[in-house]
C-alpha cells in the first residue's frame, strides 16, 4: 500500500512544491486528490473531508456524499463522528480543570468515588486513568455495565498488572477519569466541555449531542459491510468517543493547540499539557489523549502506534525523569473510529503543519496514516524522515 501511495504522489509532487511559500489552493487540492480519491475507491469510503494547515494557510476539501441514501454531498457543515479523536478534547479539558484548581490529576479515584475505597482501581490516579495506565482496564465495557452499576464493575476489576506499570488502551479507563473530574468540578462533563473548550475556542460546529437543527448536517456512517450506522449512546461515551465535528472545526482545535496566544491562561495550560508526554512506550510518548512521536515523523513509528498488538495488548511503560517536550515528541498523532466513521489527525507544532481526515465509513488505520503522511511529505519535506 505504501509504495502505491508513493507512486500516486509522484505525479503531484512537482506541482505541490513549486510556486510561492504559501502553496496555491489548486496545487494543494491536486496533491490531496492524488492520494485521497484512489483510497476512497479502494476502501469504499462514501464521503470524506480533509483539512490542511501549511505556511499559515488553511485548506479544506470535501469528497463524496454524506449519505448514500440521500446523495447529499459532503460540505463545510458536514458533521462526522470522530471516535477516539475525542480523547484529546477530554485530556485538554481535564488539564484545564487542573490549571483552574478544580481538580488534581494526581488524586486517587477512591478519593473521588468512595465506592472504590480499598479496591485496586481505587488507588489509580486520574492521570493514570486518563493515560490508560490503571492496571489493564479493557478496551470496552462488558455487556450489562451501565450508569447504575459501573462502580461495582470498577470495584471488582482485577488488574492484570500493577497500577502505573503498563499501558492498555481503554475507553473505561479514560471514561472514568473524565467522569470523576467532572464530578470533582461540580458540573456535568458535557457542560464543562462546552463551557471550557468548545465555546472559548469558537467551535460552533462541534457537539457531544448534535442539536435538532443540525441533524441534516450529520453524516450517515457505514460499517465494513456497508450497513448504515451511527454511534449508540453508552456509558462514558462523551468522555471517550462522543464528539461530532467538521474538519474545519477540528483544524481550529489543533491550531489552538499549536498557537494558543490570546486564549485565557488556564486554557493555554490545558492545551499545552494535553500534548506533553507522560510516559514512553517504544517510540510513542503518551500525552493526554494525543500520542506523540519524534520529529521529523517516521512512518513506521506512526504505524506501530496504531498496530493491533500495540493497542490491544499491555505494554510496559518507561517514565521519563520529567515531562517530555520539544523535538523528542515533535509529531502529534491520533486515530479515531466508531462503527461507521474513521478519522485521523497528524501535525507538527514547530512547523505549523497539520492534516485532518474525517470519513463516514470505517477504514483501516494504516491507510489513514499512510495517506496523511504521504500528503504531508509532498507538502513539506521537512515534516518526514526520509526512509
GUTOR-63074 format. One record per residue: z, x, y of N, C-alpha, C, O in turn; residue in one letter. Coordinates in steps of 0.05 Angstrom, whole numbers, plus 5000, padded with zeros to 4 digits. Layout:
<pts>
ZXYZXYZXYZXYA...
</pts>
This chain:
<pts>
500050174976500050005000500050175025498650115045X501650395024501850565048499150695055498450695078X497650785035495050905040493150705052491550765070X493250455042491550245052492050185081490150155097X494650185089495250145117494250375134493150325155X494550615124493650845139490650845143489650925164X489150755123486250735125485550525146483750575163X486850295146486250095166486950195194485550135213X489150355196489850455222487850645233487550665258X486550795216484651005226482550895244481651025263X481750645239479650525256480650455284479050425302X483350425287484350345312485750565328486250525352X486250795316487751005329486551095354487951125375X483951155354482651265378482951065402483451145424X482550815396482750615417485550595428485950555452X487550625411490250585419491450835434493350805449X490351065429491451305441489951395466490751595478X487851255474486351335497487251175522488650975519X486451255545486951105569489451185583490451415580X490551005600492851065617495351075600495350985577X497551175611500051185596500950905586501850885563X500650705602501250435592498750325579496650265592X498850285553496450205538495549935546497049755551X492849905548491649645554492449445533492649515509X492849195541493648995522491548955501492148895478X489048985508486848955489486949165467486549115443X487549415475487749635456490149595437489949645413X492349505449494749445433494149225413494849245389X492749015422492048795404490348895380490748815357X488449075386486749185365488349335345487849325321X490349485354492049635336493649455318493849495294X494849255330496449065315494748905295495448875272X492448815305490648655288489848815263489848705241X489349075266488349235244490349245221489549285198X492849215227494949225206495748945198495948885174X496148765217497448505211495548315197496348185178X493048305205491248105194490748145164490947955149X490248395154489948435125492548375110492448265088X494748445122497348395108497948095106499048005086X497247945126497647655125496047535102496947365088X493547625100491847525078492947615051492947455032X493847865049494747965024497247815014497547764990X499047745032501647625025501747325031503847205027X499547205039499446925043501246825065502446605063X501546975087503246905109501746705127499646785138X502746465131501346275147501346345177499246325190X503646435187503846495216505646725221507546775206X505146865243506747105249506647155279504547115292X508847245290508947345318509747635317511447725302X508447795335509048075337509748135367508148065385X511948265372512748345399513048645399514348765382X511848775419511949065421512849135449511949015469X514549335452515249455477514349745476515249895458X512749835496511850115497511250195525509850045540X512250415534511850515561512650305582511450275603X514750155575515749955594514149695595514749515610X512049675578510349435578510949265553511249365531X511149005558511548815536508948705526507248635543X508548685500506148575488507048375467508548455449X506148125468506947935448504347795438502847695453X503947805411501547705399502347505377504347535363X500647295374501147095354498847055335496447095343X499446985311497446965290497946715273500246645268X495846575265496046365246497446115255497446055279X498645965236499745705242502745695237503745835219X504045535253506945485249507445295227509645295215X505445135220505744945198502944895185501044835199X502844935159500244875145499644575146497344495146X501744415146501444125145500244015171498543845170X501144115193500244015219498044175231496544085248X497844435223495844615234496544715262494844845275X498944665272499744755298499845065298501045185280X498545185317498445475317501045605328502545475343X501545845319503845995329503446065358501246145366X505446035375505246095404507846205415509746265400X507946225441510246345454512846195448515046315448X512745935443515145775439515845745410517945615404X514345855392514845815363517445945355517946185360X519245785342521845885333521645955304520745795287X522646195297522746285270525646325261527346405277X526146265236528746355224528546655220526546765211X530746795227530647095225532647195205532947435202X534047025190535747105169537747325178539147285197X537747545164539747755169539247905194540848075202X537047855208536747965235538747835254539047915277X540147625244542347505259544747695260546447675278X545047865240547448035238547848215262550148245270X545848335274546348495298547448325321548948425338X546748065322547947895342550947865337552547875355X551547815311554447795303555948045310558148035321X554748275303556048535309556448575338558648665347X554448505354554748525383556848345394558448425411X556948095384559047905393561848015387563548005405X562248105363564948195356565748445372568048475380X563748625376564348855392564948775421566748895434X563548575431564248485458566948355459568548415478X567648195440570348075439572548285439574648255451X572048505424573948715424574148855452576348915461X571848895465571849005492573448835511574748935530X573348565507574748385524577748385518579348285534X578548485495581348475487581948225472584348175466X579948065464580447815449581047865420582447715408X579848075408580348145380580548445378579748595396X581648535355581748815349580448855322581348745301X578249005321576749025296578149185275577349195252X580349325282581949455262584049275250585449355231X584349025259586248835248585548765220583248745213X587548725203587148645176586748345174587848195189X585048275154584447985151586947815146587047595156X588947925132591347765126592947705151594547515151X592647865172594047815196592747585212593947475231X590247525205588847305219588547065202588146845212X588847095176588746865157591046905137590747035117X593346795143595746835126595346775097596746885080X593446595090592946535062592046775046592146775022X591246985060590247235046592447435043591947655033X594847375052597047565050597547655022597547495003X597847915019598348044993596048034973596348114950X593747944982591347964965589848214972590148314994X588148324954586748564960584948544985584948725002X583548314988581748285011583348255037582248305058X585848165034587548135058587948395073588448395097X587748625058588148885071585648995084585749215096X583448855081580948955094580948895124581848675132X580049085139579949035168577448875175575648855159X577448765200575048635209572648815209570448735202X573049075216570849265216569849315188567349335184X571549335169570649375141569149125131567149155116X570048895138568648655130565948645144563848565132X565848715169563448705185561348895175558948845179X562149115163560349325153560149335123559449545112X560849125109560449095080562049305064561149385042X564349385074565949595060568649475051570649615052X568649225043571149085037571449045006572448834997X570649244991571249244963569149124945569549094921X566849054956564648954939564348654938563648554916X564848514960564248234960561348184953559648344959X560747954940557947904931556047854953556847794976X553447864947551347804966551547524978551247485002X552147334960552347054968554946934957556047044938X555746704967558046564956557246444929555046354926X559046444910558546294885558345994891559445904911X557045844873556945564876559745444878561545524863X560045244895562545104897564445204918566445064924X563845434930565545534952564645394978562245404985X566545274993565845135017568045165038569845325035X567844995059569745015081572544955073574445035086X572944805051575644715043577044915025579444915023X575545085011576745254991576045554993576645714975X574845635016573945905018576246105018575946335008X578546025028580846215028581646285000582446514994X581546084982582146134954580146334941580946504926X577546304949575546494938576246774947576246954930X576846814972577447094981580047194969580347424962X582047014968584647104957584447184928585847374919X582747054913582547114884580447334878580247414855X579047424899577047624895578247884885580247984896X577048004864578048254853576048474861573748474851X576748654878574848864888573849034864575249084845X571349124867570249304847570649594855570049774840X571749634879572349904889574549874910575149654919X575750094918577750084939576549994965574150044970X578149854980577249765007576450015023577950205025X574150005036573250215054571850445041571050635054X571550435014570450665000567450644995566050844995X566450404991563650364985562450135000563849965010X559850135002558249925016556849754996555549854978X557149494999555549304984554849075002556548925012X552249055008551248855028552148575020551748494997X553248425039554548175032554647985055555748055076X553647745051553947535071556847435073557847385095X558247395051561047315053562847525067564847445079X562047775066563647975080563347955110565347925124X560847975120560447955149561147665159561947635182X560747475142561347195149564247155155565047025175X566047275138568847245142569747395168571447305183X568447625173569147775198568547605222570147585240X566247475222565447305245567347065248568146995270X567946945225569746715226572546785236573646645253X573647005227576347075235576447165264578247105279X574347315273574247395301574047165319575447155340X572446965312572246725329574946575331575746485352X576246555308578846425307580846585325582446465340X580746845323582447005339581946985369583747005386X579446935376578646895404579146615414578846555438X579846435396580546165403578245975409578545785424X575946025396573645845400571945845376572346005357X569945665374568145665352566245895354565645995376X565245985331563346205331560846135347559846305362X559845895344557345815358557745815388555945895403X560045715397560545715426560745995437559746055458X562146165423562446445432559746585433559146735451X558046535413555446665412553746575436552446735449X553846315442552346215465553446315491551846395508X556046315494557246395520557246695525556846785547X557646855503557947145507555347295503555147525513X553447185488550947335482548447195492547047305509X547946955482545446815489545146775519543146855531X547046655531546846585560546746825578544946835595X548447015576548347245594545847415590544947555609X544547405567542147555562539647395569537347495567X539947145577537746975584536046895560533646855562X537346865536535846805512535646495509537146375494X533846385525533546095526532045975502532045735499X530846145486529446055462530746155436529446195416X533346185437534846285414537146095408538746025426X537446015383539345805376540545855348539345975331X542945755345544045725318543345455306542645435283X543445245322542444985314540144915334540544885358X537744875323535444805340535944535352536344335338X535844505379536244245392534044055386531744135380X534643805389532643595383530043625398527943585387X530243705423527843725439526143975434524044025446X527144145415525544385407524744375378523644575368X525144155364524444145336521444175331520644275311X519844085350516944115347516144405348513944475339X517844575360517144865361518145015337517545255334X519744895320521045025297518945055275518044855263X518145295269516145345249517045255221519445255215X515145165205515645095178515645345161513745505163X517645385145517645625128516545565100516345335092X515645775086514445755060515545965041515846195048X516145875017517246054996515046214984512746194990X515846384965513946554950511846384935509546464933X512646144926510745964913509545764932508345564923X509845814958508645654979509845374982508545194994X512245324972513645074978514745085006515645295016X514544855020515544845048518644835047519744675031X519944995064522845005063523845105090522545245104X526245015096527745125118530545185108531445085087X531945355123534645445113536545215112536645045130X538145205091540144995088542745085101543445325101X544344895112546944975122548645085099548444995076X550345275105552045395085554545515098554645535122X556445585082558945695091558345955106557146145095X559245975131558946215148555946295152555346525155X554246085151551346145155550846245184549146415188X552246135203551846215231552546505235551146645249X554646595222555446875225553647075211553447305220X552346985189550847175172547847165175546447365173X546746915179543746905177542646655191540546565184X544046555212543346285222541646265246540946045254X540746485258539346475284536446405280535146495262X535446235299532546175301531746255329533146195349X529546395332528746505358525746555359524346525339X524746635382522046715386521847025386523847155389X519447125382519047415382519747525409520947745411X519047385430519647475457522547495463523547685475X524047285454526947285459528347505443530147635453X527447555418528747765403528148035416529848215416X525648065426525048315440526848345464527748575470X527448135478529248145501532048245492533348395506X532948145469535548235458535548535453537448675460X533348635442533148925437532949085463534249295466X531448975482531349115508534049145521534649345533X535748935518538448955529540049165515541649305527X539649195489541049405474540149685483541849865485X537649715489536549965498537450035527538250255533X537349835544537849875573539549645583538449445594X542249665581543949435588544749435618546649295626X543449595634544149615662544049345675542149195671X546049275691546149025705547748815690548448605701X548348855664550048675649552948735653553648955662X554648545648557548595651558448805632557248855611X560648945639561549175624562249115595561649275577X563448875590564148805562561648765545561548855522X559548645556557148615541555748875537554648925515X555749045557554549315553556049465530554749595514X558649445530560249575509559549465481559349615462X559149195480558449075454555749155444555449225421X553749165462551049245455551049535445549649605426X552549705459552549985451554050035425553050185408X556249905421557749945396556349835372556549945350X554749625376553349505353551349705341550849685317X550249885356548450085345549650365345548250565349X552250375340553650625335554450645306555450445295X553950865294554450895265557450895259559051035272X558250745238561050735229561350925205563351065204X559450915187559551095164556651145155554751025166X556351335136553651405127553451365097555351425082X551151265089550351255060547551375059545651255068X547351605046544751745045543751785074545151895091X541251695079540151735106540851525126540351545150X542151315116542751085133545651095144547551135129X545951055170548551015183548850725188547150595200X551050615179551550325183552650265210554850365217X551250105226552250015251553449735247554049655225X553849595269554849315268552549125267551649025287X551549095243549048935239546649105237545149085218X546249275257543949465256544349675235546549745228X542049785225542050005207540650235221538450205232X541750475220541050695237540050935221541151005200X537951065231536751295217536151515238536451475262X535151735227534551955245532051905261530551715256X531552075281529152065297528052345298529452545302X525352365295523352155291523852005264525352095247X522651775262523051595239521551695214519251755215X523051705192521751765166521351505151523251355146X518851455143518251215129519851195103520850975096X520051415089521551405063524451325067525551185050X525651415089528451335094528651035099530450905089X526850925116526950645122526450475097527850275093X524650565080524150415055526550425036527250235023X527850665035530150695017532450505026533850405009X532650475052534850295062534450005055536449855055X531949925049531449645041530949625011530249405002X531249844996530749834967532849654953535149644961X531949514933533649314920536149454909538349344912X535949684897538249824886540249894908542649884904X539149974931540850054953542349814964544749844972X541049594965542249354977544149214957546249124965X543349194932544749024913546849174896548149044880X547049434899548949594884550849734903550049804925X553349774895555249914913554450204916553650344897X554750304940554150584947556550704961557550594981X557450934952559651074965558951154993556751244999X560851125012560351185040561551455047563551545035X560351575067561351825079562051755107560351685123X564651785114565451715141565351965159566552165153X563851935181563752165200566452205213568152035214X566752455224569252515238569652345262571852285270X567452265274567452085297565051905296563251955279X564851715313562551535314560051695318560051885334X557951625305555451785305553451655324552851415322X552551805344550551705363548451925367548552135354X546551865385544552065391542252075371541751885356X540952315370538652345352539252305323537552225307X541852355315542552325287542052035278541451995254X542151845295541551565289539751445309540151235320X537651595316535851515338533851305331532451205349X533651215306531850995298533550765288535350805272X532950525298534550285291532650095276530450055284X533749995254532049835235533649605224536149625221X532349375219533649155205531648955196529848865211X531848885170530248665159531948405160534348415163X530548185157531847925156530147725141527747715145X531347565124529847375108531547125103533947135101X530146895102531146655089529146585067527246735062X529546355054527746285033524946255041523046295025X524446185067521746135076520846305099518746255111X522346505107521646675130522246965124524047025108X520747145137521247435134520847575161518747545173X522847725169522847855196523548145193524748235173X522948295215523648585216523548675244521948595260X525448855251525548985277525949285273527449375256X524449445289524549735288524349845316522449765330X526150025324525950135351527350395354529150465337X526650545374527950795382528850775411527150775429X531450745416532350715444531450935463530750885486X531551185453530851405471527951395481527351465504X526151295464523351265471522751005485520750975499X524550805481524050545491521750405477520250245489X521350475452519150365435520250175415522050255399X519149935414520249715397518049565384515849525396X518549465360516749265348518449065333520449125320X517648805336518948585323516848425308514748355320X517248365283515448195267516947955257519047985244X515947715263517147465253515047305239512947245251X515547225214513547085198514846835185517246835179X513246635181514246385169513546365139512846155129X513746595125513646605096515246845088515147055101X516646825065517947065055515747265046513947185031X515847515055514047725045515647975041517748005054X514848155024516548375016517448555039515948615057X519948645037520948825057519349085060518849165083X518349205039516749455042514249405059513449575074X513049165055510549105070511149085100509649175117X513448965107514148935135514749215147513849275169X516249375132517049635143514549815146514349945167X512849815126510449985128508649895151507450055165X508449635154506749535176507849615203506349715220X510449575208511649645233511449945238510750035260X511950105218511850395220509050485227508650665243X507050365214504250445218503350375247502050535260X504150145256503350065284504650265304503250355322X507250315301508550495320507550785317507650925337X506750865294505651135290503051165307502551375318X501450945308499050955324499550935354498251065370X501550775361502150735389503450975401502851065423X505351095386506951315397507551515374509351485359X505851725372506251925351508952055351509852155330X510352055374513052175375515052005359517252105353X514351755353516251575340516751665311519051635301X514751765298514951815269515052105263514152275278X516152165240516052435229513652455211513352305192X511852635217509352665201510052755173511552945170X509052615153509752665125507252735109507452785085X
</pts>
